[in-house]
Amino acid sequence: YLISRSKLKKIKIFVCCTEQSGENICSNILSRMNIDKYQFDGVCGKQSEKYISNKIYDLSEFKSIGLFEIILSISKYLKMIRRLKNYIIKNDYDLVLTIDSPDFNYNLVNQLRKSNYKNKIIHVVAPTVWAWRSYRARKFANIFDEIFLLFNFEKKYFNFDNLNKTFIGHPIFHIKKRENKEKYKYLSFLPGSRQNEVLKLMKYFSYIEKYISKNNLNYKIFIPTLPHLVSLIKENTKQWKTETIISTDMSKFDEYYQDVYISITCSGTASLEIAKRNIPQIVIYKLNYFTEILIKPFVRVKYANLINIISNQMIIPEVVNSNLNEKKLLNIFLNLFNDRKKQETQINSINMYLKEIVNDFSPYDVSVNRINKLINPSSKAN
C-alpha cells in the first residue's frame, strides 16, 4: 500500500527570522530542503513564506534599529517573545533555527531554555562580537547548540567546548560581478531594509538627487527595495526630477546592477553585496543621536563597513552618524563620481579582501547539509 505523503510524520522546524538580510538566507536554505520530510513554521518575510506552514509574524513587524528605538518598543517585543516561546513549546519542534537579529533571538532562546526546552537550537549569522559587546559570545555558547558563521575569522571568538561552530561563508558567494564598461545608465540608492533606516536616510539621498538634476548628470536612479517599503520610498521621492526606478523584482536586480555606475549604500549586508558586484560605492548610516552617544564607548572598531574593518583602512568611503551631512556627503560623492582611478583602486582593494569573506561552497548548501546531519545523523547529506 502507498502511504500518502501528507500522512508521513514530518520533522518540525521552527524558524525565526526578523530582518531582510536574514530573510535572504532563510529563503535559500528552506528552498533547498525536502518539503516532504520537513515542516517549517515561524517568523519570516515574503520570500520564505511559501515554505512556511504556519507563519506567526512577518519581518515587516520588526522595525527598530538602534538601542533607543528598541527601548521604546521593548513591551511589544517582550509580548512577541512570550507568544513565540509558548508556541514553540506547545508544538514541541525538533529544531529551532534562528537567523541574524542576535538580540531578539538570544532573548527568545534564553526564555526557551528557562522553560526547559531541550531540543537542538542553531543560530545562523553570529553577533558581531569582534566589533562590540564581546561578552555575547559566551552568552550564546550557553544556550545554543551550534552557530553558523559567515566569516572564518569568527571561529576564534566562539571557541567554547559546549558550542559547535560551522563556517558556511557569506551569501555574496552567489553574486555576479558587474562588467566594466565606458558608460552606465544608473546610480543606485540603497536606503536600507528597515522602515526606520529609510526614514533617516532618504533626505541624504535627496541631496544627491538634487545635485544630479541640477547639474544634468544624465543618470537615472535605481532603488532596489522590499514590498513593505515601496510606499514610503515613493512618498519621499515624489518631488525628485531625476527619473527613478523603484523595484522589488529581485529577478531583474542583476540586470539593473550591470548598468550601475556608483552606489550610495546603507551600511550593512547591502554594502558587501555591492562590493562583490564590483560597483564603486559610498556607505552611509545614521543612528539615533542618543543611541550613538550610548554605544560609542563600547565599539571596538573604527569603521562601519566590513571591508574597511578587515583591512583596517578606509577602502570604501563612509559618512556615518554625526558626520553625515549634506556638505560632506556631496564632497565624497563628487570625489568618487569624477575619478575613475579612485573607483578602480577601490574595486581592486575590495577584491583582495573578499577572499577572506567568501567560502569555496554555497553557504546555503553547507547549511542544509549540516541541518540534515544534525537532525538525522545517520542520513547522508542532501
C-alpha positions as CSV (number, residue, x, y, z in Angstrom):
1,Y,0.0,0.0,0.0
2,L,1.1,3.5,-0.8
3,I,1.3,5.9,2.2
4,S,0.0,9.4,1.5
5,R,2.8,12.0,1.8
6,S,0.7,14.2,3.9
7,K,0.3,11.4,6.5
8,L,4.0,10.8,6.9
9,K,5.3,12.3,10.1
10,K,7.4,15.3,9.2
11,I,10.3,16.7,11.2
12,K,9.2,20.0,12.6
13,I,11.5,23.1,12.4
14,F,10.7,26.5,13.8
15,V,12.4,29.4,12.0
16,C,12.8,32.8,13.5
17,C,14.0,35.5,11.0
18,T,13.1,39.1,11.7
19,E,15.2,41.1,9.2
20,Q,15.8,41.2,5.5
21,S,19.5,40.2,5.4
22,G,18.5,37.1,7.3
23,E,15.4,36.5,5.2
24,N,17.6,36.1,2.1
25,I,19.5,33.3,3.9
26,C,16.3,31.8,5.3
27,S,14.5,31.5,1.9
28,N,17.6,30.0,0.2
29,I,18.0,27.4,3.0
30,L,14.4,26.4,3.1
31,S,14.1,26.2,-0.7
32,R,16.9,23.6,-0.7
33,M,15.3,21.4,2.0
34,N,13.0,18.4,1.3
35,I,9.4,19.7,1.9
36,D,8.2,16.0,2.1
37,K,10.5,15.5,5.1
38,Y,10.2,18.8,6.9
39,Q,7.5,21.1,8.2
40,F,8.5,24.8,8.7
41,D,6.7,27.3,10.9
42,G,7.7,30.6,12.3
43,V,8.7,34.2,11.6
44,C,9.9,35.3,8.1
45,G,9.3,37.6,5.1
46,K,7.6,37.3,1.7
47,Q,10.4,35.3,0.1
48,S,10.3,32.5,2.7
49,E,6.6,32.3,3.4
50,K,5.9,29.9,0.5
51,Y,7.8,27.2,2.5
52,I,6.1,28.1,5.9
53,S,3.1,26.1,7.0
54,N,2.2,28.4,9.9
55,K,3.5,32.0,9.9
56,I,3.4,33.8,13.2
57,Y,4.8,37.2,12.3
58,D,6.1,38.9,9.2
59,L,9.5,40.6,9.4
60,S,7.9,43.9,8.5
61,E,6.6,44.0,12.1
62,F,10.2,44.3,13.3
63,K,11.2,47.9,12.6
64,S,13.6,49.0,15.4
65,I,17.3,49.5,14.5
66,G,19.1,51.3,17.5
67,L,19.2,50.9,21.2
68,F,17.0,54.0,21.7
69,E,14.3,52.7,19.3
70,I,14.4,49.2,20.9
71,I,13.9,50.6,24.4
72,L,10.8,52.4,23.1
73,S,9.5,49.1,21.6
74,I,10.5,46.8,24.4
75,S,7.0,46.0,25.6
76,K,6.0,45.0,22.0
77,Y,9.0,42.7,21.6
78,L,8.6,41.0,25.0
79,K,5.0,40.1,24.1
80,M,6.2,38.7,20.8
81,I,8.9,36.6,22.6
82,R,6.4,35.2,25.1
83,R,4.0,34.2,22.3
84,L,6.7,32.6,20.2
85,K,8.2,30.8,23.2
86,N,4.7,29.3,24.2
87,Y,4.1,28.3,20.5
88,I,7.4,26.5,20.2
89,I,7.0,24.6,23.5
90,K,3.3,23.7,22.7
91,N,4.2,22.3,19.3
92,D,7.5,20.6,20.5
93,Y,9.6,21.4,17.5
94,D,12.5,19.1,16.7
95,L,14.8,22.0,15.8
96,V,14.7,25.8,16.3
97,L,16.6,27.8,13.6
98,T,17.2,31.4,14.5
99,I,18.7,33.7,11.8
100,D,20.5,37.0,12.5
101,S,18.8,39.5,14.8
102,P,21.0,38.5,17.7
103,D,19.3,40.5,20.5
104,F,15.8,39.3,19.7
105,N,16.8,35.7,19.0
106,Y,19.0,35.5,22.1
107,N,16.2,36.5,24.4
108,L,13.8,34.2,22.7
109,V,16.1,31.2,23.0
110,N,17.0,32.2,26.6
111,Q,13.3,32.0,27.5
112,L,13.0,28.6,25.8
113,R,15.9,27.2,27.8
114,K,14.4,28.6,31.0
115,S,11.2,26.8,30.1
116,N,13.2,23.5,29.8
117,Y,13.2,23.3,26.0
118,K,15.8,20.6,25.4
119,N,15.9,20.1,21.6
120,K,18.6,21.5,19.3
121,I,18.8,25.2,18.5
122,I,21.0,26.6,15.8
123,H,21.8,30.3,15.2
124,V,22.8,31.5,11.8
125,V,24.9,34.7,11.5
126,A,27.0,35.3,14.6
127,P,26.6,38.5,16.6
128,T,29.4,40.9,15.7
129,V,31.3,40.3,19.0
130,W,34.5,41.3,17.3
131,A,33.1,44.8,16.9
132,W,31.3,45.4,20.2
133,R,29.8,43.6,23.2
134,S,32.3,40.7,23.1
135,Y,30.6,39.1,26.2
136,R,27.8,37.9,23.9
137,A,29.9,35.1,22.6
138,R,29.9,33.3,26.0
139,K,26.1,34.0,26.4
140,F,25.4,32.5,23.0
141,A,27.5,29.4,23.8
142,N,25.5,28.8,27.0
143,I,22.1,28.4,25.2
144,F,22.7,27.5,21.6
145,D,23.9,24.1,20.4
146,E,25.5,25.3,17.2
147,I,26.3,28.6,15.4
148,F,26.7,29.0,11.6
149,L,29.4,31.6,10.9
150,L,29.6,33.8,7.8
151,F,33.2,34.6,8.3
152,N,36.1,32.2,9.0
153,F,37.9,34.7,11.4
154,E,34.9,34.5,13.7
155,K,35.7,31.0,14.9
156,K,38.3,32.2,17.4
157,Y,35.6,34.4,19.1
158,F,33.3,31.4,19.7
159,N,35.9,28.9,20.8
160,F,33.8,27.1,23.6
161,D,33.7,23.4,24.2
162,N,29.9,23.4,24.5
163,L,29.2,25.2,21.2
164,N,29.6,23.7,17.8
165,K,30.8,26.0,15.0
166,T,30.2,25.7,11.3
167,F,31.8,28.1,8.8
168,I,29.2,28.4,6.0
169,G,30.6,31.5,4.2
170,H,28.8,34.7,3.1
171,P,25.8,34.7,0.7
172,I,27.6,37.1,-1.5
173,F,29.2,33.8,-2.9
174,H,26.3,33.8,-5.3
175,I,26.5,37.4,-6.6
176,K,27.9,38.1,-10.0
177,K,30.4,40.9,-10.7
178,R,29.4,43.9,-12.8
179,E,31.0,44.1,-16.2
180,N,33.4,47.0,-16.7
181,K,32.4,49.4,-19.5
182,E,32.7,53.0,-20.5
183,K,29.1,54.2,-20.0
184,Y,26.5,53.2,-17.4
185,K,22.8,54.3,-17.0
186,Y,22.2,54.3,-13.3
187,L,23.3,55.4,-9.9
188,S,21.9,53.0,-7.3
189,F,20.5,54.2,-3.9
190,L,20.1,51.5,-1.3
191,P,18.3,53.1,1.7
192,G,18.1,50.0,4.0
193,S,15.7,47.2,4.7
194,R,14.0,48.6,7.8
195,Q,11.5,51.4,7.9
196,N,13.5,53.4,10.4
197,E,16.6,53.3,8.3
198,V,14.7,54.5,5.2
199,L,13.1,57.4,7.2
200,K,16.5,58.5,8.5
201,L,18.4,58.2,5.2
202,M,16.1,59.4,2.4
203,K,16.9,63.1,2.9
204,Y,20.6,62.3,2.2
205,F,19.7,60.5,-1.0
206,S,17.6,63.6,-1.9
207,Y,20.7,65.8,-1.6
208,I,22.4,63.7,-4.2
209,E,19.4,63.6,-6.5
210,K,19.1,67.3,-6.3
211,Y,22.7,67.7,-7.4
212,I,22.2,65.2,-10.2
213,S,19.1,67.0,-11.6
214,K,20.6,70.5,-11.1
215,N,23.8,69.6,-12.9
216,N,22.2,67.4,-15.7
217,L,24.5,64.4,-14.9
218,N,22.4,62.3,-17.3
219,Y,21.9,59.3,-15.0
220,K,18.8,57.6,-13.8
221,I,18.4,56.4,-10.2
222,F,17.8,52.7,-9.4
223,I,16.4,51.9,-5.9
224,P,16.0,48.1,-5.2
225,T,13.8,47.6,-2.2
226,L,11.1,45.5,-0.4
227,P,7.4,45.5,-0.9
228,H,6.6,46.9,2.5
229,L,8.9,49.9,1.9
230,V,7.7,50.9,-1.6
231,S,5.0,53.4,-0.5
232,L,7.4,55.1,2.0
233,I,10.1,55.5,-0.7
234,K,7.6,56.7,-3.3
235,E,6.4,59.3,-0.8
236,N,10.0,60.5,-0.2
237,T,10.9,60.6,-3.9
238,K,7.8,62.2,-5.4
239,Q,9.4,65.6,-5.7
240,W,12.5,64.3,-7.5
241,K,13.2,65.4,-11.0
242,T,15.6,62.6,-11.9
243,E,13.9,59.5,-13.5
244,T,13.8,57.0,-10.6
245,I,13.2,53.2,-10.9
246,I,11.9,51.7,-7.6
247,S,11.9,47.9,-8.0
248,T,11.0,44.9,-5.8
249,D,11.5,42.4,-8.6
250,M,14.7,40.6,-7.5
251,S,14.8,38.7,-10.8
252,K,15.7,41.9,-12.5
253,F,18.2,43.3,-10.0
254,D,21.2,41.7,-11.7
255,E,20.2,43.3,-15.0
256,Y,19.9,46.8,-13.4
257,Y,23.2,46.4,-11.4
258,Q,25.1,45.7,-14.6
259,D,24.4,49.3,-15.6
260,V,25.1,50.9,-12.2
261,Y,28.0,53.4,-12.2
262,I,28.2,54.2,-8.5
263,S,26.1,53.2,-5.5
264,I,25.2,55.1,-2.3
265,T,24.6,52.3,0.1
266,C,23.2,51.9,3.6
267,S,25.8,50.2,5.8
268,G,25.3,46.5,6.3
269,T,24.9,43.4,4.2
270,A,23.9,45.6,1.2
271,S,27.3,47.2,1.1
272,L,29.0,43.8,1.0
273,E,26.7,42.8,-1.9
274,I,27.6,45.9,-3.8
275,A,31.3,45.3,-3.1
276,K,31.0,41.7,-4.6
277,R,29.3,43.2,-7.7
278,N,32.5,45.4,-8.1
279,I,30.4,48.6,-8.1
280,P,32.2,51.6,-6.6
281,Q,30.3,52.9,-3.6
282,I,29.9,55.2,-0.6
283,V,28.5,53.9,2.6
284,I,26.1,55.9,4.7
285,Y,24.3,55.3,8.0
286,K,22.5,57.3,10.7
287,L,21.8,56.1,14.2
288,N,19.6,57.9,16.6
289,Y,21.8,60.6,18.3
290,F,21.2,59.1,21.8
291,T,22.0,55.6,20.5
292,E,25.2,56.9,19.0
293,I,26.3,58.5,22.3
294,L,25.4,55.5,24.4
295,I,27.2,52.8,22.3
296,K,30.3,54.8,21.3
297,P,32.4,53.8,24.3
298,F,31.7,50.1,23.7
299,V,32.5,50.0,19.9
300,R,35.9,48.3,19.3
301,V,36.2,49.1,15.6
302,K,37.0,52.3,13.7
303,Y,34.8,51.7,10.7
304,A,31.2,50.7,9.8
305,N,31.9,48.7,6.7
306,L,33.2,45.1,7.0
307,I,35.8,45.5,4.2
308,N,37.2,48.6,6.0
309,I,37.2,46.7,9.3
310,I,39.0,43.7,7.9
311,S,41.6,45.8,6.1
312,N,41.8,48.4,8.8
313,Q,41.7,51.2,6.3
314,M,39.1,53.3,4.5
315,I,38.8,51.4,1.2
316,I,35.1,52.3,0.9
317,P,34.3,55.9,1.8
318,E,32.0,56.1,4.8
319,V,29.9,59.0,6.0
320,V,28.0,57.9,9.1
321,N,26.1,59.1,12.2
322,S,27.0,62.7,13.3
323,N,29.5,63.0,10.4
324,L,26.7,62.5,7.9
325,N,25.6,65.9,6.5
326,E,24.9,67.3,3.0
327,K,28.2,69.0,2.5
328,K,30.4,66.0,3.5
329,L,28.2,63.6,1.5
330,L,28.3,65.6,-1.7
331,N,32.1,66.2,-1.4
332,I,32.8,62.4,-1.1
333,F,30.2,61.6,-3.8
334,L,31.9,64.0,-6.3
335,N,35.4,62.8,-5.4
336,L,34.3,59.3,-6.4
337,F,32.0,60.2,-9.2
338,N,34.6,62.2,-11.1
339,D,37.6,60.0,-10.6
340,R,37.7,56.6,-12.5
341,K,41.1,55.9,-11.0
342,K,39.7,56.1,-7.4
343,Q,36.9,53.8,-8.5
344,E,39.3,51.3,-9.9
345,T,41.5,51.4,-6.8
346,Q,38.5,50.8,-4.6
347,I,37.4,47.8,-6.6
348,N,40.9,46.3,-6.7
349,S,41.4,46.7,-3.0
350,I,37.9,45.2,-2.3
351,N,38.7,42.1,-4.3
352,M,41.9,41.5,-2.3
353,Y,39.9,41.3,1.0
354,L,36.8,39.5,-0.4
355,K,38.9,36.3,-0.4
356,E,38.7,36.4,3.4
357,I,34.9,36.5,3.3
358,V,33.7,34.2,0.6
359,N,33.8,30.4,1.1
360,D,34.5,27.9,-1.7
361,F,31.0,26.5,-1.5
362,S,27.5,27.9,-1.3
363,P,26.6,28.8,2.2
364,Y,23.1,27.6,1.7
365,D,24.3,24.1,0.6
366,V,26.7,23.9,3.6
367,S,23.8,24.9,5.9
368,V,21.3,22.4,4.6
369,N,23.9,19.6,4.7
370,R,24.7,20.4,8.3
371,I,21.0,20.7,9.4
372,N,20.2,17.3,7.8
373,K,23.1,15.7,9.6
374,L,22.2,17.3,13.0
375,I,18.6,16.2,12.8
376,N,19.3,12.7,11.4
377,P,23.0,11.8,12.0
378,S,22.6,8.5,10.1
379,S,21.4,10.2,6.9
380,K,23.5,11.3,4.0
381,A,23.7,15.0,3.3
382,N,21.3,16.1,0.6
